[in-house]
Amino acid sequence: MHRRLPLTLMLGLALLPSLALPQALRAQRSLAVLDFDLIEEHPNPAGHAALRRRLLAAHAQLQQELRERELYRVLDLAPAQELLGSLRGQQEHLHRCNGCAQQLGQRLGAELVMATWVQKVSELILNINLEIHEVTTERVVLTKSVDLRGNTDQSWQRGIRYLVRDIAEKRERNPAYGL
């Protein structure tokens, strides 16, 4: 015996894609991505210039990929440079600073602030970490990390690409992921 769906149920099913619209709009929450902190277990002065260059490149790549995938509306940090300098003068690492993400987020008008850091254990073992803080609630909404084997431009690029791709894939399954 074939049963027909009630008209209200059919209309509700037809409207499901439009109900997802507010969640899609939430994906464009404003995000300030802080520069990478470096935690270096065994400093190597010979590789310092390359490491600094990789930190800057990783920051630029992270911001670009988040924008391209439209995961967040990435904000420019320039209006908060004075505050950033002041906080860096008080804290060795911004990702460990209680209240820094909120101060910076408020200064920039950001809903979210991403603290980032690289832990360099050796020339062969590094990890890239990120933590997203919601400015109004001061809660951490996402923490991610990726391990690298090798301290090369290519390994760093792959690590950043993986982090962003993983956020995007999880956001597809759960639209509130990382928000």
C-alpha positions in Angstrom: 0.0 0.0 0.0 1.4 3.4 -1.1 1.1 6.2 1.4 1.3 9.9 0.4 3.1 12.4 2.5 1.0 15.2 4.0 1.4 18.5 2.1 2.8 20.3 5.2 5.6 17.7 5.5 6.4 18.0 1.8 6.6 21.8 2.1 8.8 21.5 5.1 11.2 19.2 3.3 11.3 21.5 0.4 12.2 24.4 2.7 15.1 22.6 4.4 17.8 24.2 2.3 16.6 27.7 3.1 16.6 26.8 6.8 20.3 26.2 6.6 20.9 29.8 5.4 21.4 31.3 8.8 24.0 28.7 9.6 25.8 29.5 6.4 25.8 33.1 7.3 27.2 32.3 10.7 30.2 30.7 8.9 31.2 34.2 7.9 31.8 35.3 11.5 34.7 37.8 11.8 38.0 36.4 12.8 41.3 38.0 13.8 44.2 35.6 13.2 47.1 36.4 15.5 50.7 36.0 14.3 52.4 32.7 15.2 54.2 32.4 18.5 57.2 30.2 18.5 58.1 27.7 21.2 61.5 26.4 20.4 62.9 23.6 22.6 66.4 23.7 21.2 67.1 27.0 19.4 69.3 26.8 16.3 70.7 30.3 15.5 71.7 29.1 12.1 68.1 28.4 11.1 66.5 31.4 12.7 66.0 33.5 9.5 64.4 30.6 7.7 62.2 29.9 10.7 61.0 33.5 10.9 60.3 33.5 7.2 58.2 30.3 7.6 56.2 31.8 10.5 55.3 34.8 8.4 54.5 32.6 5.4 52.3 30.3 7.5 50.4 33.2 8.9 49.7 34.6 5.4 48.8 31.2 4.0 46.4 30.5 6.9 44.6 33.8 6.5 44.4 33.3 2.7 43.0 29.8 2.9 40.4 30.7 5.5 39.3 33.5 3.2 39.3 31.4 0.1 37.2 28.6 1.7 34.9 31.3 3.2 35.1 29.8 6.6 35.5 33.2 8.3 35.6 36.8 7.5 39.3 37.4 8.2 40.1 40.8 9.6 43.2 42.9 9.2 45.3 43.2 12.3 46.7 46.7 11.4 44.2 48.7 13.6 45.5 46.8 16.7 49.2 46.9 16.1 49.8 49.2 19.0 47.9 46.9 21.4 49.6 43.9 19.9 53.0 45.4 20.5 52.0 46.3 24.1 50.7 42.8 24.8 53.8 41.2 23.3 55.9 43.3 25.5 54.0 41.9 28.5 53.6 38.3 27.4 56.2 35.9 25.9 53.4 34.1 24.0 50.0 35.6 23.2 48.4 32.1 23.0 49.0 31.7 26.7 47.8 35.2 27.7 44.5 35.2 29.6 42.4 38.0 28.2 44.6 39.0 25.3 42.3 37.4 22.7 39.4 39.3 24.1 41.2 42.7 24.2 42.4 42.3 20.6 39.0 41.1 19.5 37.3 44.0 21.0 39.8 46.5 19.5 39.3 44.9 16.1 35.5 44.4 16.4 36.1 40.6 15.9 33.7 38.0 17.0 36.5 35.4 17.1 40.2 35.5 17.7 42.6 32.7 16.5 45.7 32.3 18.6 48.4 30.4 16.7 51.7 28.9 17.7 54.4 26.5 16.4 56.3 24.2 18.8 59.6 23.3 17.4 60.9 20.2 19.3 63.8 19.6 16.8 64.7 20.2 13.2 62.6 17.1 12.4 59.6 17.4 14.8 57.4 20.5 14.9 53.7 21.0 15.4 51.4 23.8 14.4 48.6 24.7 16.7 45.6 27.0 16.7 42.9 27.9 19.2 39.8 30.0 18.4 38.4 32.2 21.2 34.9 33.7 21.1 35.4 37.3 22.2 32.0 37.9 24.0 32.0 34.6 26.0 35.8 34.2 26.4 35.4 30.5 25.6 37.6 28.4 23.4 35.4 27.2 20.5 38.1 25.2 18.6 41.5 23.8 19.2 43.5 22.1 16.4 47.0 20.8 15.9 49.0 19.1 13.2 52.4 17.4 13.6 55.1 18.1 11.0 58.0 15.8 10.2 60.7 18.0 8.7 61.3 21.7 8.9 60.8 22.7 5.3 58.7 25.2 3.4 56.7 22.3 1.9 56.0 20.6 5.3 54.8 23.9 6.8 52.5 24.5 3.7 51.1 21.0 3.9 50.4 21.5 7.6 48.5 24.7 7.2 46.6 23.2 4.2 45.6 20.2 6.3 44.3 22.4 9.3 42.1 24.5 7.0 40.9 21.6 5.0 40.0 19.7 8.2 38.0 22.7 9.5 36.2 23.0 6.2 35.3 19.3 6.0 34.1 19.2 9.6 32.1 22.4 8.9 30.3 20.6 6.0 29.1 17.9 8.4 28.4 20.3 11.3 27.7 23.9 10.2 28.4 25.1 13.8 31.9 23.6 13.9 34.6 26.2 14.9 32.1 29.0 15.5 
